[in-house]
Structure formats: C-alpha cells, structure tokens
Amino acid sequence: MEPPSRAASLPRPRQWGCTGDSASRGGGDRNDGDSGDPYVAEDRTMARFVPRFNFTTGDLNRSVDFNIKGDDVIVFLHIQKTGGTTFGRHLVRNIQLERPCECHAGQKKCTCYRPGKRETWLFSRFSTGWSCGLHADWTELTSCVPSLMDTREPPKMQNGPRRNYYYITILRDPVWRYLSEWRHVQRGATWKASLHVCDGRAPTLAELPSCYPGDDWSGCTLDDFMDCPYNLANNRQTRMLADLSLVGCYNLSATSEPERGAALLESAKRNLKGMAFFGLTEYQRKTQYLFERTFRLAFIAPFTQLNGTRASAAGQEAGPETQRRIRQLNRWDVELYEFARDLFLQRFQWARQVERRQARERRQRERRRMRARGQAWRRGERREGPLWPTPPL
C-alpha cells in the first residue's frame, strides 16, 4: 500500500515503553459528555497526527466476535524485546473474566480455562508455554497452532465448525528494540532453543550461522553485535511477522537481498493488518483501549507508560551515527513500524469517533425519552386537572 505524497507529522511518543500493573486513569473532559472518560487525554495527543497511509473501513474497524465460552482462541505472537512479557502477564492476570486464569506462585504458566470447560482460550507463553517453539514466529505459529490445539483438545464433531484463531502481537520502535536485544544478549541470552521451523524443517547451520563461537555472546560490544551479518536481531519484527515460505525460508541464495527484504516487508504488512489486534510499546494506554474494544474484554488495572529501561540507557550511549547505522541495519523494521504506527493511530481515532458518536446517540435517545415522558405527563394533567387540589384561601 503506497502512502499519499503529503509528508507525515507524527507526534513523538515516549520512546521507552513498557507496561505496568497500576496507574491513575487521570481526569476527564466535561465537554460533550466526556466526564470521567479516561481517554480524553489520549485524544489530545492525536492533535498533530497526520495519516500517511490509506486504509479501508474494514482495516480500521477492528472488532471481533470473540466467544470465550465457545471454541475461539487468542494466539499471542511474542517478539523479543517488545514489552511482550509484561503484556503477556496482563493477559493472564489482569483481565476481568467470569473464570479468571489460575496462576500460582513459583509456576511459570497459568491455567486459562473457559467457563465451565477444561479447555484453554489463550495460546501464549504464560498459558500454554512455548508449545510451538521459543518465540515462535508467524510462519511457525500458523502451521503449528491449529494442529496442536486439535491434538490437545480434539473437536467435538469431526465435521463441525473450525476454531477461530485470533492472532495478536506487540511491536516496538526498531532502534530501541534493537538496543534492548543487544543488552539482553550482552547479559548472556541466546534463544538457542528457538526452532525457526519453515516448510517443515529447521534451517541448516550453513543457512543460519552463529554470530559467536562459544555458548553465548556475553559481553559483546554494540559494534560486534552490529557487525554480524547473520544476526537475527536485524529486522526481527519484519521476519517474525512475514510468511518466510515466500522467500525460501532461511535460504538466502533463493532471492537477492533487496528482493527478499521487499517480499518479507510486504508479507509482514499484510499479516499485521490481517491480525485481530496489535499494540505498540510506545502507546500503552491506546494499546489497552484497542484491545478492550476489539475483544470486548476489560483489564482490571490500567496500563502505564514507563521510560526507564536498559534500552534507554543504551540509547544515551549510542550517538547519532550509531543510531543511523542501527536504522540502516533495520530498514525493513523501520518501514514496517511506520506502517504499523500509522494504522494503529488511525484505528484509535476511528474507535474513539465511533464511541463518541454512539454516546451522542444514547444521549439523544435519552433526551427524546424524557421529552416524551414530560409531554405525556402534561397531557394527563390537562385531562384530569391539577395533581394536587388548590388550598382554600
């Protein structure tokens, strides 16, 4: 989808986003019936937003008929260093449910059953674990989840309706996500258990070489991290959201680098737009709002925007030239994020406009009802005389 020619003037969000478990919902605007509305302040932050991309009504109006009592399943695609761990905890601990997830101290997973059934409605790290592989991507999840769920919870009727799988994810500004991953790897993280399965097999060592000879890459400098041409941190969000089968999976010789990148980017955009929901780390309150509107589920405690992460400290160390290099290494992620942010903010605007219109219509109906009651009362008074007798002089 090509953007119009006019330049964007997007508001600069807080760059270091992560979620919390509690925060004040803030004040409201009493204009136009918005008293007590916790998202009025969010509306004000949209004043300088100029859309760059053209989306259809169907792209913007995201509301799914999620049936938690039926067979529907939410599938969380968790991309590394996007704030997904905290969002995943929100899913199992912070949603108002008829049957809340059962979470016990010392256990990594919670049990998220449907009301009255021993069946799960959530496929995520904190509910089902890494059942399709550590940080499984779109290619892995879409080929693994349906068959795995049918094995664990066989359909009641052989030819009955298929389950609805609602895929969701969280994205983050590519520069800060990259710096956060470098810090994580520097501390010893490897994600060696990731399978990277595509077209039924894992990549060979020749297709996906390692960036380091030992057990991990502890203590690596940012320059070393950026210098490795096989580093999966590069354009991670684009790769994890794209259909890798379109480019020969991890076989880099199947297409040229520009062709491969362009194909992955278009696939990632298409898949992201088709997901039931995605949020942005830099916009926590809007992420909460859109999730609640999409699935008609409410969080117990509001999300918060924090700005103190290891990536923010690393960002202070990385000068403008280093950040330019990171953006170049992650040029597909940069373009994907601009697309995602534009779509995300347009969806928020659309949802708020619909909500305000519905509120106005409710107030208008209430005023008409009150006027009708008043008119009926006055007609009755004229027919029967005053309700109370006039006292004698």
C-alpha positions as CSV (number, residue, x, y, z in Angstrom):
1,M,0.0,0.0,0.0
2,E,1.6,3.3,-1.1
3,P,1.3,6.3,1.1
4,P,0.0,9.6,-0.3
5,S,2.6,12.2,-1.2
6,R,2.0,14.5,1.7
7,A,4.5,14.3,4.5
8,A,3.7,12.9,7.9
9,S,3.9,14.9,11.1
10,L,3.5,12.2,13.7
11,P,3.6,13.0,17.4
12,R,6.8,11.8,19.0
13,P,5.8,9.1,21.6
14,R,7.7,8.2,24.7
15,Q,10.4,6.1,23.2
16,W,11.0,3.7,26.0
17,G,7.7,1.9,26.6
18,C,6.9,-0.8,29.0
19,T,3.8,-1.7,30.8
20,G,3.0,-1.7,34.4
21,D,0.2,-3.1,36.6
22,S,-1.3,0.1,38.0
23,A,-1.8,3.8,37.3
24,S,-4.2,6.5,37.8
25,R,-6.7,6.8,35.0
26,G,-6.5,10.6,35.2
27,G,-9.1,13.2,34.8
28,G,-11.8,13.7,32.2
29,D,-13.1,16.5,29.9
30,R,-16.6,17.6,30.7
31,N,-17.3,18.8,27.2
32,D,-19.7,16.8,25.1
33,G,-20.5,14.3,27.9
34,D,-16.9,13.2,28.3
35,S,-16.8,13.5,32.1
36,G,-14.9,10.6,33.6
37,D,-13.6,9.4,30.2
38,P,-10.1,8.1,30.9
39,Y,-9.0,8.5,27.2
40,V,-9.7,12.2,26.7
41,A,-6.0,12.9,27.3
42,E,-5.2,10.3,24.7
43,D,-7.3,12.1,22.2
44,R,-5.4,15.3,22.8
45,T,-2.1,13.6,21.9
46,M,-3.6,12.9,18.4
47,A,-3.9,16.6,17.6
48,R,-0.7,16.6,15.4
49,F,-1.1,13.2,13.8
50,V,-1.4,13.3,10.0
51,P,-2.2,9.9,8.4
52,R,0.2,8.8,5.7
53,F,-1.5,5.6,4.5
54,N,-4.9,5.0,3.1
55,F,-6.8,2.2,4.8
56,T,-10.3,0.8,4.3
57,T,-13.1,0.9,6.8
58,G,-12.6,-2.8,7.3
59,D,-8.9,-2.2,8.1
60,L,-9.8,0.4,10.8
61,N,-12.9,-1.1,12.3
62,R,-11.4,-4.0,14.3
63,S,-14.0,-5.7,16.5
64,V,-14.2,-9.5,16.6
65,D,-16.9,-11.7,17.9
66,F,-14.6,-13.4,20.4
67,N,-16.5,-16.3,22.1
68,I,-14.6,-17.3,25.2
69,K,-17.3,-19.9,26.0
70,G,-17.1,-21.5,22.6
71,D,-14.0,-22.6,20.7
72,D,-12.2,-19.3,19.9
73,V,-8.5,-19.0,20.8
74,I,-6.3,-15.9,21.1
75,V,-2.8,-16.6,19.9
76,F,-0.1,-14.2,21.1
77,L,2.9,-13.9,18.8
78,H,5.6,-12.7,21.2
79,I,8.5,-10.9,19.5
80,Q,11.6,-10.5,21.6
81,K,12.2,-7.2,23.5
82,T,8.9,-5.5,22.6
83,G,7.4,-5.5,26.1
84,G,5.7,-8.8,25.3
85,T,6.5,-10.4,28.7
86,T,4.5,-7.7,30.6
87,F,1.7,-7.7,28.1
88,G,1.6,-11.5,28.3
89,R,1.2,-11.2,32.1
90,H,-1.6,-8.7,31.6
91,L,-3.4,-11.4,29.5
92,V,-3.3,-14.0,32.3
93,R,-3.5,-11.8,35.4
94,N,-5.2,-8.5,34.5
95,I,-8.4,-9.3,32.5
96,Q,-11.9,-9.3,34.1
97,L,-13.1,-12.8,33.4
98,E,-16.0,-14.9,34.5
99,R,-13.4,-17.6,35.1
100,P,-10.0,-15.9,35.8
101,C,-6.8,-17.7,34.9
102,E,-5.4,-19.7,37.7
103,C,-1.8,-18.5,38.5
104,H,0.2,-19.9,41.3
105,A,3.4,-18.6,42.8
106,G,6.5,-20.4,41.6
107,Q,4.8,-21.7,38.4
108,K,5.7,-20.2,35.0
109,K,2.4,-21.0,33.4
110,C,-1.2,-20.2,34.4
111,T,-4.3,-22.3,33.6
112,C,-6.7,-20.2,31.4
113,Y,-9.8,-22.3,31.0
114,R,-13.2,-21.3,29.5
115,P,-16.1,-21.0,31.9
116,G,-17.5,-24.5,32.6
117,K,-14.9,-26.3,30.5
118,R,-11.4,-27.7,30.8
119,E,-10.4,-26.0,27.5
120,T,-8.0,-23.1,27.0
121,W,-8.9,-19.9,25.3
122,L,-5.4,-18.4,25.2
123,F,-2.3,-19.7,23.4
124,S,0.7,-17.8,24.9
125,R,3.9,-18.2,26.8
126,F,2.2,-17.8,30.2
127,S,-0.7,-20.1,29.4
128,T,0.4,-22.9,27.1
129,G,4.1,-22.2,27.3
130,W,6.4,-22.2,24.2
131,S,4.4,-25.1,22.7
132,C,5.4,-24.2,19.1
133,G,8.9,-23.3,19.9
134,L,10.7,-20.5,21.8
135,H,9.4,-17.1,20.4
136,A,7.7,-18.9,17.5
137,D,7.1,-16.5,14.6
138,W,4.1,-16.1,12.3
139,T,5.4,-18.9,9.9
140,E,5.7,-21.3,12.8
141,L,2.5,-20.4,14.7
142,T,0.2,-20.5,11.8
143,S,1.4,-24.0,10.8
144,C,1.7,-25.4,14.3
145,V,-1.2,-23.9,16.5
146,P,-4.2,-25.4,14.7
147,S,-2.9,-29.0,14.6
148,L,-1.5,-28.8,18.1
149,M,-4.8,-27.5,19.5
150,D,-6.8,-30.2,17.6
151,T,-4.4,-32.8,19.2
152,R,-4.7,-31.4,22.7
153,E,-8.4,-30.6,22.5
154,P,-10.0,-32.7,19.7
155,P,-13.1,-31.1,18.1
156,K,-16.3,-32.5,19.5
157,M,-17.7,-33.0,16.0
158,Q,-15.5,-34.3,13.2
159,N,-17.0,-32.1,10.5
160,G,-18.1,-29.3,12.9
161,P,-17.1,-25.6,12.7
162,R,-13.4,-24.9,12.8
163,R,-11.9,-22.9,15.7
164,N,-11.4,-19.2,15.2
165,Y,-7.8,-18.3,15.9
166,Y,-7.2,-14.6,16.7
167,Y,-3.6,-13.7,16.3
168,I,-2.2,-10.7,18.3
169,T,1.2,-9.1,18.8
170,I,3.1,-6.1,20.1
171,L,5.6,-4.0,18.1
172,R,8.3,-1.6,19.3
173,D,10.3,1.2,17.8
174,P,13.1,-0.7,15.9
175,V,16.1,1.3,17.3
176,W,15.1,0.8,20.9
177,R,14.1,-2.8,20.4
178,Y,17.5,-3.5,18.8
179,L,19.4,-1.8,21.6
180,S,17.3,-3.7,24.2
181,E,18.1,-7.0,22.4
182,W,21.8,-6.2,22.4
183,R,21.8,-5.5,26.1
184,H,19.9,-8.8,26.7
185,V,22.4,-10.8,24.6
186,Q,25.3,-9.0,26.3
187,R,24.0,-10.4,29.6
188,G,24.1,-13.9,28.2
189,A,20.7,-14.5,26.5
190,T,20.9,-16.7,23.4
191,W,17.4,-18.0,22.5
192,K,19.2,-21.2,21.2
193,A,16.0,-23.2,21.8
194,S,14.2,-21.3,19.0
195,L,13.3,-23.8,16.3
196,H,12.9,-21.5,13.2
197,V,10.9,-24.2,11.5
198,C,9.8,-23.3,8.0
199,D,8.3,-25.5,5.4
200,G,8.6,-28.4,7.8
201,R,12.3,-28.2,8.7
202,A,14.7,-26.1,10.7
203,P,17.5,-24.2,8.9
204,T,20.9,-25.8,8.4
205,L,24.0,-24.3,10.0
206,A,25.0,-23.0,6.6
207,E,21.7,-21.2,6.2
208,L,21.8,-19.8,9.7
209,P,25.3,-19.5,11.0
210,S,26.1,-18.4,14.6
211,C,27.5,-15.0,15.4
212,Y,29.7,-16.3,18.2
213,P,31.8,-19.5,18.7
214,G,31.0,-20.2,22.4
215,D,27.9,-21.0,24.4
216,D,26.7,-17.4,24.4
217,W,27.7,-13.8,23.4
218,S,28.2,-12.4,26.8
219,G,30.0,-9.1,26.9
220,C,29.7,-8.4,23.2
221,T,30.1,-4.8,22.2
222,L,27.5,-2.9,20.2
223,D,29.9,-2.8,17.3
224,D,30.3,-6.6,17.4
225,F,26.6,-7.0,17.6
226,M,26.0,-4.8,14.5
227,D,28.9,-6.3,12.5
228,C,27.5,-9.9,12.4
229,P,25.7,-10.3,9.1
230,Y,23.7,-13.3,10.4
231,N,22.3,-11.5,13.5
232,L,18.6,-12.3,13.8
233,A,18.1,-9.1,15.7
234,N,18.3,-7.3,12.3
235,N,14.8,-6.7,11.0
236,R,13.5,-9.2,13.6
237,Q,9.9,-7.8,13.6
238,T,9.6,-8.0,9.9
239,R,10.9,-11.5,9.7
240,M,8.8,-12.8,12.6
241,L,5.6,-11.4,11.1
242,A,6.2,-12.4,7.5
243,D,5.5,-15.7,5.7
244,L,9.1,-17.0,5.3
245,S,7.9,-19.6,2.8
246,L,7.6,-16.9,0.2
247,V,11.3,-16.3,0.1
248,G,12.7,-19.8,0.5
249,C,12.7,-19.7,4.3
250,Y,16.3,-19.2,5.5
251,N,17.9,-20.0,2.2
252,L,19.4,-16.6,1.4
253,S,20.5,-17.7,-2.1
254,A,16.9,-18.2,-3.2
255,T,16.5,-14.4,-3.9
256,S,18.6,-11.3,-3.9
257,E,18.8,-9.3,-0.6
258,P,16.6,-6.4,-1.9
259,E,14.0,-8.7,-3.4
260,R,13.9,-10.8,-0.2
261,G,13.6,-7.8,2.0
262,A,10.8,-6.2,-0.1
263,A,8.9,-9.5,-0.1
264,L,9.2,-10.0,3.6
265,L,8.2,-6.4,4.3
266,E,5.0,-6.7,2.2
267,S,4.1,-10.0,3.7
268,A,4.7,-8.6,7.2
269,K,2.5,-5.6,6.5
270,R,-0.3,-7.8,5.1
271,N,-0.2,-10.3,8.0
272,L,-0.1,-7.5,10.6
273,K,-3.1,-5.7,9.0
274,G,-4.9,-9.0,9.0
275,M,-4.3,-9.8,12.7
276,A,-7.2,-9.3,15.1
277,F,-5.1,-6.9,17.1
278,F,-1.6,-5.4,17.5
279,G,-0.3,-2.9,20.0
280,L,2.7,-0.6,20.2
281,T,5.0,-0.5,23.2
282,E,5.3,3.3,22.9
283,Y,1.5,3.7,23.3
284,Q,0.4,1.7,26.3
285,R,-3.0,3.4,27.0
286,K,-4.0,3.2,23.4
287,T,-2.9,-0.4,23.2
288,Q,-5.1,-1.2,26.2
289,Y,-8.1,0.7,24.7
290,L,-7.9,-1.0,21.3
291,F,-7.5,-4.5,22.9
292,E,-10.6,-3.9,25.0
293,R,-12.6,-2.6,22.1
294,T,-11.5,-5.4,19.8
295,F,-12.2,-8.3,22.1
296,R,-14.9,-6.7,24.4
297,L,-12.7,-7.7,27.3
298,A,-11.8,-5.2,30.1
299,F,-8.5,-5.0,32.0
300,I,-8.7,-4.7,35.8
301,A,-5.8,-2.2,36.2
302,P,-4.8,0.3,33.5
303,F,-1.5,0.1,31.6
304,T,1.2,2.6,32.4
305,Q,3.9,4.2,30.3
306,L,7.4,3.9,31.9
307,N,10.5,5.4,30.4
308,G,13.3,3.7,32.4
309,T,14.7,0.7,30.6
310,R,18.1,-0.7,29.8
311,A,17.5,0.3,26.2
312,S,17.1,3.9,27.2
313,A,20.4,3.8,29.0
314,A,22.0,2.2,25.9
315,G,20.4,4.8,23.7
316,Q,22.1,7.5,25.7
317,E,25.4,5.8,24.9
318,A,24.7,5.3,21.2
319,G,25.4,8.5,19.4
320,P,23.5,9.8,16.3
321,E,25.9,8.0,13.9
322,T,25.4,4.7,15.7
323,Q,21.6,5.1,15.7
324,R,21.7,5.9,12.0
325,R,23.6,2.6,11.4
326,I,21.0,0.7,13.5
327,R,18.2,2.2,11.4
328,Q,20.0,1.1,8.3
329,L,20.5,-2.4,9.5
330,N,16.8,-2.5,10.4
331,R,15.5,-0.6,7.5
332,W,12.7,-3.1,6.9
333,D,11.6,-2.9,10.5
334,V,11.7,0.9,10.3
335,E,9.3,0.9,7.4
336,L,7.1,-1.7,9.0
337,Y,6.9,0.3,12.2
338,E,5.9,3.5,10.4
339,F,3.2,1.5,8.6
340,A,2.1,-0.1,11.9
341,R,2.1,3.2,13.8
342,D,0.0,4.9,11.2
343,L,-2.5,2.0,11.1
344,F,-2.6,1.8,14.9
345,L,-3.2,5.5,15.4
346,Q,-5.9,5.6,12.7
347,R,-7.6,2.7,14.4
348,F,-7.5,4.5,17.7
349,Q,-9.0,7.7,16.1
350,W,-11.7,5.6,14.3
351,A,-12.7,3.7,17.5
352,R,-12.9,7.0,19.5
353,Q,-15.0,8.6,16.9
354,V,-17.4,5.6,16.9
355,E,-17.5,5.7,20.7
356,R,-18.3,9.4,20.8
357,R,-21.0,9.0,18.1
358,Q,-22.6,6.2,20.0
359,A,-22.5,8.2,23.2
360,R,-24.2,11.2,21.4
361,E,-26.9,8.9,20.0
362,R,-27.6,7.5,23.5
363,R,-27.9,11.0,24.9
364,Q,-30.2,12.0,22.1
365,R,-32.4,8.9,22.7
366,E,-32.5,9.7,26.4
367,R,-33.5,13.3,25.8
368,R,-36.3,12.2,23.4
369,R,-37.5,9.7,26.0
370,M,-37.5,12.4,28.7
371,R,-39.3,14.9,26.5
372,A,-41.9,12.2,25.6
373,R,-42.5,11.5,29.3
374,G,-42.8,15.2,30.1
375,Q,-45.3,15.7,27.3
376,A,-47.3,12.7,28.4
377,W,-47.4,14.0,31.9
378,R,-48.6,17.4,30.8
379,R,-51.4,15.9,28.6
380,G,-52.5,13.8,31.6
381,E,-52.6,16.9,33.8
382,R,-54.7,18.9,31.4
383,R,-57.3,16.0,31.2
384,E,-57.5,15.3,34.9
385,G,-56.8,18.7,36.3
386,P,-54.1,19.6,38.8
387,L,-52.5,16.7,40.6
388,W,-52.9,18.4,43.9
389,P,-56.1,20.4,44.9
390,T,-55.7,24.2,45.3
391,P,-55.8,25.0,49.0
392,P,-58.6,27.3,50.2
393,L,-57.9,31.0,50.7
